[in-house]
Amino acid sequence: MRSRGEFSAQTLSVLAVLCEEPSQWRHGYALARQTSLKSGTLYPILIRLADRELVEACWQDEPAPGRPRRHLYRLTADGLAAATAALAGRARPAPQPTVRPGARAARAGRDVVAPVVSWAG
C-alpha cells in the first residue's frame, strides 16, 4: 500500500499539468485532454487531491451559453509544494538491481523473444 506522501503515475501526470500554471483554474475536460486520462480515473484523483487539500475546486461562475456549469480545479499552496517535491522525486533515475555475490549470470539467448517481421508484398 502506498503511503500518504506518494502519488501514482496518473496522479503525478495530473499534478504536472496543474503545475504548469498553478494559479490558473482548469476544468476536468482540459485536464483529461492534457493527461490522456479517462474521466473514471481523472475525477477520483481530483477528489482525493481535494480531500487532502492539495487541490481546490469550485463551480464555474458564468458558463458559456448553452453549456452546463463546470467544476474548476487548481493547486493550493500546499498542493504546489507537494507536487513540486513529488515531480522532482520522479525525475530521479530508478534504482538499479543489485546482483548477489556468487549469483549466476543469465545464459545468452534465454528468455529473449525475437521480433516477428512480416513483409507485405
C-alpha atoms as an extended CHARMM CRD file, in Angstrom:
* protein
*
       121  EXT
         1         1  MET       CA              0.0000000000        0.0000000000        0.0000000000  PROA      1               0.0000000000
         2         2  ARG       CA              1.1950000000        3.4990000000       -0.8460000000  PROA      2               0.0000000000
         3         3  SER       CA              1.9940000000        5.9220000000        1.9470000000  PROA      3               0.0000000000
         4         4  ARG       CA              0.1150000000        9.2240000000        2.0090000000  PROA      4               0.0000000000
         5         5  GLY       CA              3.1390000000       11.0700000000        0.6170000000  PROA      5               0.0000000000
         6         6  GLU       CA              3.4620000000        9.0180000000       -2.5570000000  PROA      6               0.0000000000
         7         7  PHE       CA              1.4660000000        9.5310000000       -5.7270000000  PROA      7               0.0000000000
         8         8  SER       CA              0.5410000000        7.1600000000       -8.5410000000  PROA      8               0.0000000000
         9         9  ALA       CA              1.8570000000        7.7770000000      -12.0480000000  PROA      9               0.0000000000
        10        10  GLN       CA             -1.5970000000        9.0060000000      -13.0670000000  PROA      10              0.0000000000
        11        11  THR       CA             -1.7550000000       11.4310000000      -10.1380000000  PROA      11              0.0000000000
        12        12  LEU       CA              1.7150000000       12.6950000000      -10.9960000000  PROA      12              0.0000000000
        13        13  SER       CA              0.5680000000       13.4120000000      -14.5490000000  PROA      13              0.0000000000
        14        14  VAL       CA             -2.3610000000       15.4700000000      -13.2030000000  PROA      14              0.0000000000
        15        15  LEU       CA             -0.0590000000       17.3230000000      -10.8100000000  PROA      15              0.0000000000
        16        16  ALA       CA              2.4320000000       18.0080000000      -13.6120000000  PROA      16              0.0000000000
        17        17  VAL       CA             -0.2810000000       19.6400000000      -15.7460000000  PROA      17              0.0000000000
        18        18  LEU       CA             -1.5660000000       21.6790000000      -12.8060000000  PROA      18              0.0000000000
        19        19  CYS       CA              1.9980000000       22.8090000000      -12.0060000000  PROA      19              0.0000000000
        20        20  GLU       CA              2.4230000000       24.3180000000      -15.4690000000  PROA      20              0.0000000000
        21        21  GLU       CA              0.2610000000       27.2710000000      -14.3750000000  PROA      21              0.0000000000
        22        22  PRO       CA             -0.5170000000       26.7060000000      -10.6850000000  PROA      22              0.0000000000
        23        23  SER       CA             -2.7460000000       29.7570000000      -10.2000000000  PROA      23              0.0000000000
        24        24  GLN       CA             -4.8130000000       29.0360000000      -13.3320000000  PROA      24              0.0000000000
        25        25  TRP       CA             -8.2310000000       27.4020000000      -12.8760000000  PROA      25              0.0000000000
        26        26  ARG       CA             -8.7430000000       24.3600000000      -15.1500000000  PROA      26              0.0000000000
        27        27  HSD       CA            -11.7660000000       22.2580000000      -15.8800000000  PROA      27              0.0000000000
        28        28  GLY       CA            -11.7240000000       18.4750000000      -15.9070000000  PROA      28              0.0000000000
        29        29  TYR       CA            -12.1600000000       18.1220000000      -19.6590000000  PROA      29              0.0000000000
        30        30  ALA       CA             -8.9950000000       20.1410000000      -20.3090000000  PROA      30              0.0000000000
        31        31  LEU       CA             -7.1100000000       18.0750000000      -17.7300000000  PROA      31              0.0000000000
        32        32  ALA       CA             -8.3810000000       14.8670000000      -19.3290000000  PROA      32              0.0000000000
        33        33  ARG       CA             -7.1350000000       16.0050000000      -22.7590000000  PROA      33              0.0000000000
        34        34  GLN       CA             -3.7260000000       17.0570000000      -21.4210000000  PROA      34              0.0000000000
        35        35  THR       CA             -3.1490000000       13.9120000000      -19.3620000000  PROA      35              0.0000000000
        36        36  SER       CA             -4.9040000000       11.4080000000      -21.6570000000  PROA      36              0.0000000000
        37        37  LEU       CA             -6.7160000000       10.0510000000      -18.5950000000  PROA      37              0.0000000000
        38        38  LYS       CA            -10.2900000000        8.8110000000      -18.7990000000  PROA      38              0.0000000000
        39        39  SER       CA            -12.8730000000       10.5080000000      -16.6050000000  PROA      39              0.0000000000
        40        40  GLY       CA            -13.2040000000        7.3770000000      -14.4290000000  PROA      40              0.0000000000
        41        41  THR       CA             -9.5410000000        7.7930000000      -13.4850000000  PROA      41              0.0000000000
        42        42  LEU       CA             -9.2160000000       11.5780000000      -13.5140000000  PROA      42              0.0000000000
        43        43  TYR       CA            -12.1440000000       12.6360000000      -11.3390000000  PROA      43              0.0000000000
        44        44  PRO       CA            -11.3940000000       10.2510000000       -8.4380000000  PROA      44              0.0000000000
        45        45  ILE       CA             -7.8150000000       11.6120000000       -8.4780000000  PROA      45              0.0000000000
        46        46  LEU       CA             -9.1030000000       15.1870000000       -8.3400000000  PROA      46              0.0000000000
        47        47  ILE       CA            -11.4810000000       14.2890000000       -5.4960000000  PROA      47              0.0000000000
        48        48  ARG       CA             -8.6660000000       12.6530000000       -3.4950000000  PROA      48              0.0000000000
        49        49  LEU       CA             -6.3820000000       15.6400000000       -4.0830000000  PROA      49              0.0000000000
        50        50  ALA       CA             -9.1840000000       17.9860000000       -2.9680000000  PROA      50              0.0000000000
        51        51  ASP       CA             -9.8310000000       15.8480000000        0.1440000000  PROA      51              0.0000000000
        52        52  ARG       CA             -6.1250000000       16.1770000000        1.0020000000  PROA      52              0.0000000000
        53        53  GLU       CA             -6.4060000000       19.9530000000        0.3990000000  PROA      53              0.0000000000
        54        54  LEU       CA             -3.7920000000       19.8260000000       -2.3700000000  PROA      54              0.0000000000
        55        55  VAL       CA             -6.2950000000       20.9790000000       -4.9910000000  PROA      55              0.0000000000
        56        56  GLU       CA             -9.1600000000       23.4120000000       -4.5820000000  PROA      56              0.0000000000
        57        57  ALA       CA            -12.3420000000       23.0370000000       -6.5790000000  PROA      57              0.0000000000
        58        58  CYS       CA            -15.1450000000       25.4400000000       -7.3460000000  PROA      58              0.0000000000
        59        59  TRP       CA            -18.0680000000       25.8130000000       -9.7080000000  PROA      59              0.0000000000
        60        60  GLN       CA            -17.6510000000       27.9490000000      -12.8070000000  PROA      60              0.0000000000
        61        61  ASP       CA            -19.4600000000       31.2680000000      -12.2610000000  PROA      61              0.0000000000
        62        62  GLU       CA            -20.5440000000       32.0580000000      -15.7970000000  PROA      62              0.0000000000
        63        63  PRO       CA            -20.7450000000       29.1120000000      -18.1670000000  PROA      63              0.0000000000
        64        64  ALA       CA            -20.7570000000       29.6480000000      -21.9050000000  PROA      64              0.0000000000
        65        65  PRO       CA            -24.3040000000       29.9770000000      -23.2930000000  PROA      65              0.0000000000
        66        66  GLY       CA            -25.8570000000       26.5690000000      -23.8500000000  PROA      66              0.0000000000
        67        67  ARG       CA            -23.2830000000       24.7750000000      -21.6770000000  PROA      67              0.0000000000
        68        68  PRO       CA            -23.6710000000       23.4560000000      -18.1410000000  PROA      68              0.0000000000
        69        69  ARG       CA            -21.5290000000       24.8340000000      -15.3300000000  PROA      69              0.0000000000
        70        70  ARG       CA            -18.2240000000       23.0430000000      -14.8280000000  PROA      70              0.0000000000
        71        71  HSD       CA            -16.0900000000       22.2900000000      -11.8440000000  PROA      71              0.0000000000
        72        72  LEU       CA            -12.7700000000       24.1140000000      -11.9340000000  PROA      72              0.0000000000
        73        73  TYR       CA             -9.5660000000       22.9510000000      -10.2540000000  PROA      73              0.0000000000
        74        74  ARG       CA             -6.2280000000       24.4700000000       -9.2530000000  PROA      74              0.0000000000
        75        75  LEU       CA             -3.4060000000       23.6900000000       -6.8700000000  PROA      75              0.0000000000
        76        76  THR       CA             -3.3340000000       25.0750000000       -3.3540000000  PROA      76              0.0000000000
        77        77  ALA       CA             -0.0470000000       26.3710000000       -1.9090000000  PROA      77              0.0000000000
        78        78  ASP       CA              0.4080000000       23.0210000000       -0.1130000000  PROA      78              0.0000000000
        79        79  GLY       CA             -0.5000000000       21.2280000000       -3.3360000000  PROA      79              0.0000000000
        80        80  LEU       CA              2.1260000000       23.1290000000       -5.3000000000  PROA      80              0.0000000000
        81        81  ALA       CA              4.7810000000       22.2920000000       -2.7080000000  PROA      81              0.0000000000
        82        82  ALA       CA              3.7940000000       18.6020000000       -2.6280000000  PROA      82              0.0000000000
        83        83  ALA       CA              3.5780000000       18.3950000000       -6.4270000000  PROA      83              0.0000000000
        84        84  THR       CA              6.9500000000       20.0700000000       -6.9150000000  PROA      84              0.0000000000
        85        85  ALA       CA              8.5940000000       17.6870000000       -4.4480000000  PROA      85              0.0000000000
        86        86  ALA       CA              6.8880000000       14.6180000000       -5.9280000000  PROA      86              0.0000000000
        87        87  LEU       CA              7.7380000000       15.5790000000       -9.5060000000  PROA      87              0.0000000000
        88        88  ALA       CA             11.3550000000       16.2740000000       -8.5610000000  PROA      88              0.0000000000
        89        89  GLY       CA             11.4880000000       12.8070000000       -6.9920000000  PROA      89              0.0000000000
        90        90  ARG       CA             10.0720000000       11.2590000000      -10.1600000000  PROA      90              0.0000000000
        91        91  ALA       CA             12.9270000000       12.7100000000      -12.2080000000  PROA      91              0.0000000000
        92        92  ARG       CA             15.4880000000       10.6800000000      -10.2590000000  PROA      92              0.0000000000
        93        93  PRO       CA             16.6220000000        7.5060000000      -12.0130000000  PROA      93              0.0000000000
        94        94  ALA       CA             15.1910000000        4.2270000000      -10.8000000000  PROA      94              0.0000000000
        95        95  PRO       CA             17.4870000000        2.2080000000       -8.5430000000  PROA      95              0.0000000000
        96        96  GLN       CA             19.4830000000       -0.4380000000      -10.3550000000  PROA      96              0.0000000000
        97        97  PRO       CA             19.0080000000       -4.0640000000       -9.2880000000  PROA      97              0.0000000000
        98        98  THR       CA             21.7900000000       -5.4600000000       -7.2000000000  PROA      98              0.0000000000
        99        99  VAL       CA             23.4620000000       -8.7430000000       -8.0190000000  PROA      99              0.0000000000
       100       100  ARG       CA             24.2330000000      -11.1290000000       -5.1930000000  PROA      100             0.0000000000
       101       101  PRO       CA             27.8400000000      -12.2540000000       -4.9720000000  PROA      101             0.0000000000
       102       102  GLY       CA             28.1370000000      -15.7010000000       -6.4960000000  PROA      102             0.0000000000
       103       103  ALA       CA             24.8730000000      -15.4020000000       -8.4550000000  PROA      103             0.0000000000
       104       104  ARG       CA             24.9760000000      -16.9900000000      -11.8830000000  PROA      104             0.0000000000
       105       105  ALA       CA             24.6100000000      -14.7260000000      -14.8740000000  PROA      105             0.0000000000
       106       106  ALA       CA             21.7030000000      -15.4320000000      -17.2120000000  PROA      106             0.0000000000
       107       107  ARG       CA             22.6640000000      -17.5110000000      -20.2190000000  PROA      107             0.0000000000
       108       108  ALA       CA             22.6780000000      -15.6700000000      -23.5070000000  PROA      108             0.0000000000
       109       109  GLY       CA             19.5880000000      -16.2820000000      -25.6030000000  PROA      109             0.0000000000
       110       110  ARG       CA             17.4430000000      -17.4140000000      -22.6960000000  PROA      110             0.0000000000
       111       111  ASP       CA             14.1770000000      -15.5310000000      -22.1840000000  PROA      111             0.0000000000
       112       112  VAL       CA             14.8130000000      -13.4740000000      -25.2950000000  PROA      112             0.0000000000
       113       113  VAL       CA             11.9420000000      -13.0590000000      -27.6930000000  PROA      113             0.0000000000
       114       114  ALA       CA             12.8540000000      -12.3010000000      -31.2850000000  PROA      114             0.0000000000
       115       115  PRO       CA             10.5880000000       -9.8320000000      -33.0630000000  PROA      115             0.0000000000
       116       116  VAL       CA              8.3180000000      -11.1920000000      -35.7570000000  PROA      116             0.0000000000
       117       117  VAL       CA              8.8240000000       -9.4600000000      -39.0700000000  PROA      117             0.0000000000
       118       118  SER       CA              6.3160000000       -9.7150000000      -41.8420000000  PROA      118             0.0000000000
       119       119  TRP       CA              6.7310000000       -8.2820000000      -45.2640000000  PROA      119             0.0000000000
       120       120  ALA       CA              3.8300000000       -7.0480000000      -47.2760000000  PROA      120             0.0000000000
       121       121  GLY       CA              4.2610000000       -7.9330000000      -50.7840000000  PROA      121             0.0000000000
